[in-house]
Amino acid sequence: MTMERFITLFFCYMFSVLMTLWATKAFKWQSFIAKLIGMSIVGFIAISIPLVILTLMK
């Protein structure tokens, strides 16, 4: 893996983490189960879309 690809993937990962944190605060989820499910869904979407785009560009 090249350094450029590693840095790009790292930023995609950080973006997905920030999106999940934003979603938990924006929707004011109180239940642990709701947070877990919501963070899983938002995190998956936030990291899979950039990864698919990067794969297609390669």
N, C-alpha and C positions, 0 to 999 in steps of 0.2 A: 504494500500500500504506500502510495506516495504521500509526502507531507501535506501537499495541497488537498488531497482527498481526505486525509485525516482531519485537517482543520475544518473543512467544509462539513464533514459528518459531526464533528464536535459542536459546531454552531447549530446544526439541525437539532442535535440532542438538547442543547441549552434552550433553544426556542421551544421545544416541546415541553420542557420542564416549566418554563415561564408561562406558557399557555395554560397548563394544568393548574398552576398556582393562581393565575388570574381567574380561571373558571370557578374555582372553589370559592373565591372571594366574591365574584360577581353574582353568582347564584345563591350565595349564603347557605350552602349545604351544611346542616348541623349533624346529621347522622353519619356515623363512620362508614356504614355500608353505602350510603349515597355518595360520599366523598370517594370511596374506593372505586365504585363503578364509574362515576363521572370522570375521575382522573384517568382511569384506564382507557375510556373511550376517547376523551379529548387528547390524551397523550399519544394514543395509537394513531389518531388522525393527524396530529401535528407533526409526528415524526415520519409517518409512512408517505405522505404526499411529497415532501422534499426528497426523500430517498428514491421514490419512483422517478421523479424528475431527473435526479442525478444519474440514475441508472440508464435512463433513456438518452441522456446527453453523452454518456460514455461510449 
